[in-house]
Amino acid sequence: MIIELNESNYYIETARGLKLVEFYTTWCMYCKRQRLEFEDLDESDIWIGIVDADESPNLAKQFRIEGYPTFVLLKDGIQVVKFSGFHTKQQLFSKLMNYMK
């Protein structure tokens, strides 16, 4: 499931559970390629929140986003890990499995 996040709904949507948030920009070629990886995700596969950093600059600043795409894994609203760059769907699942306990 892919949820569009912004400064008004971010905290509500990420408050509980394990959430993967991608910070992206519309002009980033790697972000466009990353989006293709998400296209065939089943609704039940994974929860991914996407934040357009140009539209929500305060969120990008809060998480010190320096490159795109950047992923932030949250558990009950608290940052667990942050990583940048293009990742295949399998690579994302592998990273998430390390934190599903």
VMD Tcl script that builds the backbone (N, CA, C; Angstrom):
set m [mol new atoms 303]
animate dup $m
set s [atomselect $m all]
$s set {name element resname resid chain x y z} {
  {N N MET 1 A 0.842 -1.161 0.000}
  {CA C MET 1 A 0.000 0.000 0.000}
  {C C MET 1 A 0.895 1.234 0.000}
  {N N ILE 2 A 0.629 2.162 -0.904}
  {CA C ILE 2 A 1.395 3.391 -0.990}
  {C C ILE 2 A 0.490 4.553 -0.579}
  {N N ILE 3 A 0.963 5.311 0.412}
  {CA C ILE 3 A 0.206 6.434 0.969}
  {C C ILE 3 A 0.992 7.715 0.720}
  {N N GLU 4 A 0.342 8.715 0.153}
  {CA C GLU 4 A 0.970 10.026 -0.019}
  {C C GLU 4 A 0.946 10.760 1.316}
  {N N LEU 5 A 2.117 11.172 1.759}
  {CA C LEU 5 A 2.242 11.878 3.027}
  {C C LEU 5 A 2.649 13.325 2.793}
  {N N ASN 6 A 2.220 14.181 3.703}
  {CA C ASN 6 A 2.617 15.584 3.664}
  {C C ASN 6 A 2.691 16.075 5.109}
  {N N GLU 7 A 2.959 17.334 5.278}
  {CA C GLU 7 A 3.152 17.863 6.627}
  {C C GLU 7 A 1.887 17.822 7.476}
  {N N SER 8 A 0.720 17.708 6.849}
  {CA C SER 8 A -0.512 17.682 7.646}
  {C C SER 8 A -0.933 16.274 8.077}
  {N N ASN 9 A -0.544 15.236 7.342}
  {CA C ASN 9 A -0.979 13.884 7.718}
  {C C ASN 9 A 0.156 12.952 8.144}
  {N N TYR 10 A 1.390 13.397 8.044}
  {CA C TYR 10 A 2.548 12.552 8.309}
  {C C TYR 10 A 2.516 11.913 9.697}
  {N N TYR 11 A 2.336 12.704 10.721}
  {CA C TYR 11 A 2.436 12.207 12.098}
  {C C TYR 11 A 1.301 11.259 12.454}
  {N N ILE 12 A 0.135 11.500 11.917}
  {CA C ILE 12 A -1.012 10.603 12.160}
  {C C ILE 12 A -0.765 9.254 11.491}
  {N N GLU 13 A -0.323 9.282 10.249}
  {CA C GLU 13 A -0.138 8.055 9.470}
  {C C GLU 13 A 1.027 7.200 9.960}
  {N N THR 14 A 2.032 7.801 10.564}
  {CA C THR 14 A 3.238 7.048 10.946}
  {C C THR 14 A 3.342 6.787 12.445}
  {N N ALA 15 A 2.318 7.101 13.194}
  {CA C ALA 15 A 2.391 7.013 14.658}
  {C C ALA 15 A 2.496 5.586 15.189}
  {N N ARG 16 A 1.926 4.624 14.504}
  {CA C ARG 16 A 1.909 3.249 15.028}
  {C C ARG 16 A 2.378 2.247 13.993}
  {N N GLY 17 A 3.100 1.257 14.467}
  {CA C GLY 17 A 3.531 0.173 13.599}
  {C C GLY 17 A 4.849 0.451 12.905}
  {N N LEU 18 A 5.223 -0.490 12.050}
  {CA C LEU 18 A 6.445 -0.391 11.262}
  {C C LEU 18 A 6.089 0.260 9.931}
  {N N LYS 19 A 6.683 1.405 9.647}
  {CA C LYS 19 A 6.346 2.169 8.443}
  {C C LYS 19 A 7.621 2.521 7.693}
  {N N LEU 20 A 7.575 2.350 6.381}
  {CA C LEU 20 A 8.681 2.733 5.514}
  {C C LEU 20 A 8.264 3.991 4.768}
  {N N VAL 21 A 9.053 5.045 4.907}
  {CA C VAL 21 A 8.740 6.324 4.269}
  {C C VAL 21 A 9.834 6.656 3.274}
  {N N GLU 22 A 9.419 6.981 2.060}
  {CA C GLU 22 A 10.372 7.390 1.019}
  {C C GLU 22 A 10.245 8.892 0.791}
  {N N PHE 23 A 11.362 9.599 0.894}
  {CA C PHE 23 A 11.432 11.006 0.524}
  {C C PHE 23 A 11.936 11.065 -0.910}
  {N N TYR 24 A 11.210 11.793 -1.753}
  {CA C TYR 24 A 11.550 11.863 -3.169}
  {C C TYR 24 A 11.308 13.278 -3.684}
  {N N THR 25 A 11.713 13.509 -4.922}
  {CA C THR 25 A 11.356 14.721 -5.636}
  {C C THR 25 A 10.891 14.323 -7.026}
  {N N THR 26 A 10.117 15.174 -7.646}
  {CA C THR 26 A 9.592 14.854 -8.980}
  {C C THR 26 A 10.662 14.946 -10.060}
  {N N TRP 27 A 11.733 15.677 -9.793}
  {CA C TRP 27 A 12.790 15.857 -10.788}
  {C C TRP 27 A 13.900 14.814 -10.684}
  {N N CYS 28 A 13.858 13.963 -9.690}
  {CA C CYS 28 A 14.904 12.956 -9.453}
  {C C CYS 28 A 14.683 11.713 -10.320}
  {N N MET 29 A 15.646 11.406 -11.167}
  {CA C MET 29 A 15.526 10.247 -12.061}
  {C C MET 29 A 15.539 8.924 -11.287}
  {N N TYR 30 A 16.342 8.840 -10.225}
  {CA C TYR 30 A 16.358 7.618 -9.424}
  {C C TYR 30 A 15.015 7.412 -8.731}
  {N N CYS 31 A 14.380 8.508 -8.346}
  {CA C CYS 31 A 13.053 8.416 -7.703}
  {C C CYS 31 A 12.015 7.885 -8.679}
  {N N LYS 32 A 12.099 8.327 -9.919}
  {CA C LYS 32 A 11.167 7.836 -10.947}
  {C C LYS 32 A 11.374 6.343 -11.172}
  {N N ARG 33 A 12.615 5.939 -11.181}
  {CA C ARG 33 A 12.931 4.512 -11.328}
  {C C ARG 33 A 12.450 3.721 -10.108}
  {N N GLN 34 A 12.600 4.329 -8.925}
  {CA C GLN 34 A 12.139 3.684 -7.695}
  {C C GLN 34 A 10.630 3.470 -7.742}
  {N N ARG 35 A 9.909 4.442 -8.260}
  {CA C ARG 35 A 8.447 4.355 -8.343}
  {C C ARG 35 A 8.027 3.143 -9.170}
  {N N LEU 36 A 8.790 2.823 -10.219}
  {CA C LEU 36 A 8.484 1.646 -11.035}
  {C C LEU 36 A 8.579 0.367 -10.210}
  {N N GLU 37 A 9.508 0.332 -9.250}
  {CA C GLU 37 A 9.628 -0.829 -8.362}
  {C C GLU 37 A 8.384 -1.000 -7.499}
  {N N PHE 38 A 7.725 0.088 -7.187}
  {CA C PHE 38 A 6.537 0.050 -6.322}
  {C C PHE 38 A 5.269 -0.312 -7.084}
  {N N GLU 39 A 5.270 -0.172 -8.411}
  {CA C GLU 39 A 4.046 -0.328 -9.190}
  {C C GLU 39 A 3.371 -1.678 -9.015}
  {N N ASP 40 A 4.138 -2.733 -8.904}
  {CA C ASP 40 A 3.527 -4.058 -8.836}
  {C C ASP 40 A 3.428 -4.607 -7.414}
  {N N LEU 41 A 3.545 -3.731 -6.431}
  {CA C LEU 41 A 3.367 -4.178 -5.047}
  {C C LEU 41 A 1.904 -4.509 -4.797}
  {N N ASP 42 A 1.673 -5.610 -4.162}
  {CA C ASP 42 A 0.333 -5.979 -3.746}
  {C C ASP 42 A -0.055 -5.106 -2.562}
  {N N GLU 43 A -1.331 -4.801 -2.426}
  {CA C GLU 43 A -1.829 -3.969 -1.317}
  {C C GLU 43 A -1.364 -4.494 0.043}
  {N N SER 44 A -1.229 -5.799 0.167}
  {CA C SER 44 A -0.874 -6.384 1.461}
  {C C SER 44 A 0.635 -6.566 1.643}
  {N N ASP 45 A 1.426 -6.287 0.623}
  {CA C ASP 45 A 2.867 -6.519 0.694}
  {C C ASP 45 A 3.550 -5.676 1.766}
  {N N ILE 46 A 3.358 -4.380 1.698}
  {CA C ILE 46 A 4.123 -3.485 2.560}
  {C C ILE 46 A 3.443 -2.111 2.574}
  {N N TRP 47 A 3.581 -1.410 3.692}
  {CA C TRP 47 A 3.075 -0.037 3.810}
  {C C TRP 47 A 4.232 0.886 3.491}
  {N N ILE 48 A 4.054 1.732 2.481}
  {CA C ILE 48 A 5.072 2.707 2.102}
  {C C ILE 48 A 4.415 4.073 2.041}
  {N N GLY 49 A 4.983 4.995 2.789}
  {CA C GLY 49 A 4.547 6.384 2.707}
  {C C GLY 49 A 5.527 7.134 1.827}
  {N N ILE 50 A 5.011 7.975 0.945}
  {CA C ILE 50 A 5.891 8.744 0.072}
  {C C ILE 50 A 5.709 10.233 0.362}
  {N N VAL 51 A 6.831 10.926 0.489}
  {CA C VAL 51 A 6.841 12.349 0.808}
  {C C VAL 51 A 7.578 13.098 -0.297}
  {N N ASP 52 A 6.887 14.015 -0.962}
  {CA C ASP 52 A 7.531 14.891 -1.932}
  {C C ASP 52 A 8.271 15.959 -1.129}
  {N N ALA 53 A 9.585 15.884 -1.130}
  {CA C ALA 53 A 10.394 16.773 -0.298}
  {C C ALA 53 A 10.269 18.234 -0.715}
  {N N ASP 54 A 9.970 18.493 -1.980}
  {CA C ASP 54 A 9.771 19.875 -2.416}
  {C C ASP 54 A 8.463 20.436 -1.875}
  {N N GLU 55 A 7.457 19.575 -1.713}
  {CA C GLU 55 A 6.153 19.999 -1.206}
  {C C GLU 55 A 6.095 20.012 0.323}
  {N N SER 56 A 6.952 19.232 0.964}
  {CA C SER 56 A 6.989 19.137 2.430}
  {C C SER 56 A 8.417 19.360 2.932}
  {N N PRO 57 A 8.957 20.559 2.736}
  {CA C PRO 57 A 10.365 20.802 3.081}
  {C C PRO 57 A 10.664 20.693 4.569}
  {N N ASN 58 A 9.695 20.958 5.418}
  {CA C ASN 58 A 9.950 20.851 6.862}
  {C C ASN 58 A 10.191 19.404 7.275}
  {N N LEU 59 A 9.487 18.464 6.661}
  {CA C LEU 59 A 9.722 17.044 6.954}
  {C C LEU 59 A 11.107 16.630 6.464}
  {N N ALA 60 A 11.455 17.061 5.267}
  {CA C ALA 60 A 12.775 16.729 4.726}
  {C C ALA 60 A 13.881 17.306 5.617}
  {N N LYS 61 A 13.667 18.503 6.107}
  {CA C LYS 61 A 14.656 19.132 6.987}
  {C C LYS 61 A 14.739 18.392 8.321}
  {N N GLN 62 A 13.599 17.997 8.869}
  {CA C GLN 62 A 13.569 17.284 10.143}
  {C C GLN 62 A 14.385 16.001 10.083}
  {N N PHE 63 A 14.294 15.282 8.963}
  {CA C PHE 63 A 14.998 14.013 8.818}
  {C C PHE 63 A 16.364 14.167 8.151}
  {N N ARG 64 A 16.769 15.421 7.939}
  {CA C ARG 64 A 18.082 15.720 7.347}
  {C C ARG 64 A 18.284 14.963 6.027}
  {N N ILE 65 A 17.306 15.093 5.152}
  {CA C ILE 65 A 17.372 14.429 3.856}
  {C C ILE 65 A 18.330 15.205 2.965}
  {N N GLU 66 A 19.337 14.517 2.461}
  {CA C GLU 66 A 20.363 15.163 1.642}
  {C C GLU 66 A 20.387 14.660 0.210}
  {N N GLY 67 A 19.766 13.532 -0.062}
  {CA C GLY 67 A 19.742 12.965 -1.405}
  {C C GLY 67 A 18.447 12.201 -1.608}
  {N N TYR 68 A 18.188 11.869 -2.867}
  {CA C TYR 68 A 16.916 11.213 -3.193}
  {C C TYR 68 A 17.148 10.008 -4.084}
  {N N PRO 69 A 16.345 8.982 -3.909}
  {CA C PRO 69 A 15.383 8.796 -2.832}
  {C C PRO 69 A 16.087 8.448 -1.519}
  {N N THR 70 A 15.479 8.838 -0.429}
  {CA C THR 70 A 15.932 8.453 0.904}
  {C C THR 70 A 14.777 7.793 1.625}
  {N N PHE 71 A 15.067 6.664 2.244}
  {CA C PHE 71 A 14.066 5.912 2.988}
  {C C PHE 71 A 14.307 6.053 4.482}
  {N N VAL 72 A 13.230 6.195 5.212}
  {CA C VAL 72 A 13.290 6.231 6.668}
  {C C VAL 72 A 12.353 5.143 7.169}
  {N N LEU 73 A 12.887 4.237 7.952}
  {CA C LEU 73 A 12.070 3.193 8.563}
  {C C LEU 73 A 11.717 3.640 9.969}
  {N N LEU 74 A 10.421 3.650 10.260}
  {CA C LEU 74 A 9.920 4.096 11.558}
  {C C LEU 74 A 9.231 2.949 12.273}
  {N N LYS 75 A 9.388 2.916 13.574}
  {CA C LYS 75 A 8.634 1.982 14.397}
  {C C LYS 75 A 7.916 2.822 15.440}
  {N N ASP 76 A 6.600 2.805 15.388}
  {CA C ASP 76 A 5.758 3.620 16.274}
  {C C ASP 76 A 6.188 5.086 16.255}
  {N N GLY 77 A 6.482 5.600 15.053}
  {CA C GLY 77 A 6.809 7.001 14.865}
  {C C GLY 77 A 8.248 7.386 15.130}
  {N N ILE 78 A 9.070 6.444 15.589}
  {CA C ILE 78 A 10.472 6.707 15.916}
  {C C ILE 78 A 11.370 6.149 14.809}
  {N N GLN 79 A 12.324 6.951 14.349}
  {CA C GLN 79 A 13.239 6.503 13.310}
  {C C GLN 79 A 14.100 5.352 13.796}
  {N N VAL 80 A 14.117 4.281 13.013}
  {CA C VAL 80 A 14.934 3.112 13.309}
  {C C VAL 80 A 16.202 3.131 12.463}
  {N N VAL 81 A 16.032 3.432 11.182}
  {CA C VAL 81 A 17.165 3.453 10.260}
  {C C VAL 81 A 16.812 4.361 9.084}
  {N N LYS 82 A 17.859 4.897 8.458}
  {CA C LYS 82 A 17.687 5.727 7.266}
  {C C LYS 82 A 18.701 5.249 6.239}
  {N N PHE 83 A 18.270 5.126 4.980}
  {CA C PHE 83 A 19.182 4.733 3.914}
  {C C PHE 83 A 18.753 5.395 2.614}
  {N N SER 84 A 19.716 5.638 1.752}
  {CA C SER 84 A 19.461 6.383 0.517}
  {C C SER 84 A 19.756 5.541 -0.707}
  {N N GLY 85 A 19.255 6.012 -1.832}
  {CA C GLY 85 A 19.534 5.398 -3.119}
  {C C GLY 85 A 18.443 4.478 -3.593}
  {N N PHE 86 A 18.549 4.103 -4.853}
  {CA C PHE 86 A 17.597 3.192 -5.471}
  {C C PHE 86 A 17.730 1.801 -4.867}
  {N N HIS 87 A 16.594 1.157 -4.585}
  {CA C HIS 87 A 16.574 -0.206 -4.058}
  {C C HIS 87 A 15.504 -1.006 -4.784}
  {N N THR 88 A 15.842 -2.232 -5.131}
  {CA C THR 88 A 14.829 -3.107 -5.710}
  {C C THR 88 A 13.831 -3.484 -4.621}
  {N N LYS 89 A 12.725 -4.014 -5.048}
  {CA C LYS 89 A 11.710 -4.458 -4.096}
  {C C LYS 89 A 12.279 -5.517 -3.159}
  {N N GLN 90 A 13.084 -6.426 -3.681}
  {CA C GLN 90 A 13.680 -7.476 -2.866}
  {C C GLN 90 A 14.647 -6.894 -1.836}
  {N N GLN 91 A 15.419 -5.891 -2.232}
  {CA C GLN 91 A 16.348 -5.250 -1.292}
  {C C GLN 91 A 15.589 -4.555 -0.161}
  {N N LEU 92 A 14.480 -3.904 -0.489}
  {CA C LEU 92 A 13.676 -3.246 0.539}
  {C C LEU 92 A 13.096 -4.263 1.509}
  {N N PHE 93 A 12.547 -5.364 0.986}
  {CA C PHE 93 A 11.998 -6.413 1.853}
  {C C PHE 93 A 13.080 -6.983 2.761}
  {N N SER 94 A 14.265 -7.185 2.218}
  {CA C SER 94 A 15.364 -7.726 3.000}
  {C C SER 94 A 15.726 -6.793 4.162}
  {N N LYS 95 A 15.812 -5.501 3.886}
  {CA C LYS 95 A 16.121 -4.533 4.949}
  {C C LYS 95 A 15.025 -4.544 6.017}
  {N N LEU 96 A 13.783 -4.596 5.579}
  {CA C LEU 96 A 12.663 -4.569 6.528}
  {C C LEU 96 A 12.644 -5.805 7.421}
  {N N MET 97 A 13.006 -6.935 6.871}
  {CA C MET 97 A 12.981 -8.185 7.653}
  {C C MET 97 A 13.909 -8.106 8.855}
  {N N ASN 98 A 14.970 -7.329 8.773}
  {CA C ASN 98 A 15.891 -7.170 9.903}
  {C C ASN 98 A 15.244 -6.484 11.100}
  {N N TYR 99 A 14.166 -5.754 10.863}
  {CA C TYR 99 A 13.541 -4.962 11.928}
  {C C TYR 99 A 12.156 -5.456 12.321}
  {N N MET 100 A 11.702 -6.539 11.743}
  {CA C MET 100 A 10.368 -7.061 12.044}
  {C C MET 100 A 10.459 -8.071 13.177}
  {N N LYS 101 A 10.419 -7.551 14.392}
  {CA C LYS 101 A 10.492 -8.426 15.562}
  {C C LYS 101 A 9.520 -7.949 16.604}
}
mol reanalyze $m
mol bondsrecalc $m
mol representation Tube
mol addrep $m
